[in-house]
Amino acid sequence: MAPLQMVDLKRQYLKIKPQIDAAIANVIDTTAFINGPDVKLFAQELQDYLQVKHVIPCANGTDAIQIALMALGLKPGDEVITPSFTYIATVEVVALLGLKPVFVEVDEATFTMTPESLKAAITPETKAIIPVHLYGQSAAMKEILDIAAEHNIPVIEDTAQAIGGTYTFPDGTKKMNGTMGAIGTTSFFPSKNLGCYGDGGAIFTNDDVLAEKLYMIANHGQKVKYYHDMVGCNSRLDTIQAAILRIKLRELDGYCDTRRAVADYYDNAFANHANIITPKRASYSHHVYHQYTLQLDNVNRDKVQEKLTERGIPSMIYYPVPSHKQKMFDGMDVEQVELATTDYLNKRVISLPIHTEMTEEEMQFITRNFIEVVNELTAN
Ligand SMILES: *Cc1c(COP(=O)(O)O)cnc(C)c1O
């Protein structure tokens, strides 16, 4: 068995190598490196896939959130509600723009923003809400959208970890993650479910006015070349990355299915173990398992990781420090919040390898050893 990795991009590449190599060669051959035809074609294909009116490609998933916030025309000091239990990018751009992050709690079982804590955090200063579809699972969008609508606050969905996943509303309507709020954002970082071979990102919206603004902000505030109507930034998706993404988008549903199959295997293997709590699948969410993140109960997590490493099994903690406790917010106008569930989860979560190329042998090896290690550490 080859060394285990959290994500195996090499094996994935080898399966689509001829198409990828040809697509890259074609971009180089035509030297259409910036805003080449593949960028527009990819945006159109992603629009069709997501059933959304506009896709604006950009340089990465962090820029995507930044540009989304800029398009809402917020003023310094406006409050933006986000979970603390997320990758730092979600929160960092809020602070970068001089806006005030207001951290709210996540659900203990689904790891996503709770409607109750969102409701409690809303003030007259709240000007945006950013739910995160963490680990590949949709946030509780019906409740979040209802609360947002009641206060007329736009929702930006951070879909960096959940592209390809869907949310089902109580009336049975199904929507792709990232297409329910005013704006959706995603990342094409190589390890994401739809990853390119470098950096990339995109912004989605069904709103024509917002779409134009988003496009302009990502392109130096211009609609017509050299005429700059607003302060924007320079955030483009490279043509080479777009060409790669066109090929990988065709594989995305298959990639999501294989990730779900790994999660099924793990769930079965760990079912009913007293110290292993498998991730919950919310009934409204088609979970696409960007991560397989479980909780350890009454086991020393550091020791588990140590013993897994000895056995050649990688594991990760996403994320070791919650956003509201990061030093970057020291001295900043961030409310001192108590987030008991976030702190609790931060000490309990551990993520196991999950990717599109896992073999039965690898899954068997990982689950057998994981259970052995947990049993050893809880034996007395
Ligand atoms: C990866 C990620 C981002 C940022 O994406 P980049 O392309 O790395 O900038 C934002 N939010 C979440 C939840 C992510 O996982």
The ligand as an SDF file (V2000), in Angstrom:
LIG
                    3D

 15 15  0  0  0  0  0  0  0  0999 V2000
  -10.6290   27.1630    1.5460 C   0  0  0  0  0  0  0  0  0  0  0  0
  -11.6300   28.0280    2.1920 C   0  0  0  0  0  0  0  0  0  0  0  0
  -11.7050   29.4110    1.9260 C   0  0  0  0  0  0  0  0  0  0  0  0
  -10.6630   30.1700    1.1520 C   0  0  0  0  0  0  0  0  0  0  0  0
  -10.3080   29.6860   -0.0740 O   0  0  0  0  0  0  0  0  0  0  0  0
   -8.8970   30.0780   -0.7420 P   0  0  0  0  0  0  0  0  0  0  0  0
   -9.0940   29.7060   -2.1630 O   0  0  0  0  0  0  0  0  0  0  0  0
   -7.8530   29.2820   -0.0480 O   0  0  0  0  0  0  0  0  0  0  0  0
   -8.6940   31.5390   -0.5650 O   0  0  0  0  0  0  0  0  0  0  0  0
  -12.7450   30.1350    2.4930 C   0  0  0  0  0  0  0  0  0  0  0  0
  -13.6320   29.5590    3.2990 N   0  0  0  0  0  0  0  0  0  0  0  0
  -13.5980   28.2440    3.6030 C   0  0  0  0  0  0  0  0  0  0  0  0
  -14.6410   27.6670    4.5080 C   0  0  0  0  0  0  0  0  0  0  0  0
  -12.5920   27.4280    3.0700 C   0  0  0  0  0  0  0  0  0  0  0  0
  -12.5380   26.1460    3.4010 O   0  0  0  0  0  0  0  0  0  0  0  0
  1  2  1  0
  2  3  1  0
  2 14  2  0
  3  4  1  0
  3 10  2  0
  4  5  1  0
  5  6  1  0
  6  7  2  0
  6  8  1  0
  6  9  1  0
 10 11  1  0
 11 12  2  0
 12 13  1  0
 12 14  1  0
 14 15  1  0
M  END
$$$$
